Amino acid sequence: MQVQKEKFFLAVNTGMTDGDNLINQKFIEFYEARASEKLYCAIVGNVVIPNGFGTNERSPNLTSDKIWKELASRIENKGSIPGIQLASTWMGYKGQYSFISKLDNVSLYKGYASEFNENFILEQFQNLKQGTELAIEHGFRHIQLHAAHGYLFNLLIEPFFTVHYGLVLSCINDWLLLLKKHHIDSSIRISLITGDPCLDEILNIKSFIQSVKPDFYDLSDGFYNINKRLIYPYSKNIEERIARQIAVANQFPEQNFISSGLSYGYMMHEKNPNNLHIGICRDLIASPNFLFSDKVRCNSCSKCHYYSRARQELECPQWNIPSSEL
């Protein structure tokens, strides 16, 4: 039996913030324009938890400011569930500008993670709890933990990087119970591979999937400072990426997953697993009306990679197409 596949606007760091890393009206209008009754959930990304550290200097900080409530309300009024992705890195983190690293960043990751002691980990999950409670107060009804791309929580969910893996599992399960108590949808973004073949042989994300049961896993690839082409796939590697996602969904048939990475057309195929839902990012970035008309979509020009291009915020040349041509 074919079941309803939900559609998600996947979390993206837009860079649309003011000098104090507070979101602005342009940020709100960006998400409001893409929310609709055809979109199950719009996940606002890459939002830094209280006392956390952003992936770059333009990352939005979650605060008690009422502008966050306005954002959630305007997404919901358009017909989508307002979602938010909570994330952090660590003091001194810097994302590389190049897409593929020439350095031994695996050793660097290992070195950073070796400093994450038990007290540090407990502090991070307290920060996550504080951010979660703020998000709920603001009206967000889907909350995602960003545990992918080599960021803080990604390192914490892999025993290779931490000796406190058991503590991490306990903290994440407590976080999921908090969301369940408040009737909030939960998801966790994970990377299935890192981009380093030797590291990929060591890591075992499937063990984590077996141990932790959010409402959805958002399936991604890549560590930002190893190979971020895997985070932003194109036609050359998309079939391998989708095959990995389908394999995981088939292995865990009782768990819901979200596909990502130019997945819209692939996931509409009737033979794909019912528990693998549809994640859309670049096509909706390119055209706010993509779910109503796919005449305009991502053309893979890479202009949306604002950080790698040393720009201030997300850009897309498709936004300049006259409305008469849409």
Salt bridges, closest charged atoms under 4 A:
GLU32 OE1 - ARG74 NH2 2.84
GLU70 OE2 - ARG74 NH1 2.61
GLU76 OE2 - ARG141 NE 2.87
ASP218 OD2 - ARG189 NE 3.03
ASP221 OD2 - ARG241 NH1 3.84
ASP221 OD2 - ARG244 NH2 2.66
ASP283 OD2 - ARG297 NH2 3.36
ASP294 OD2 - ARG297 NH1 3.95
GLU313 OE2 - LYS26 NZ 2.21
GLU315 OE1 - ARG309 NH1 3.14
GLU315 OE2 - ARG311 NH2 3.01
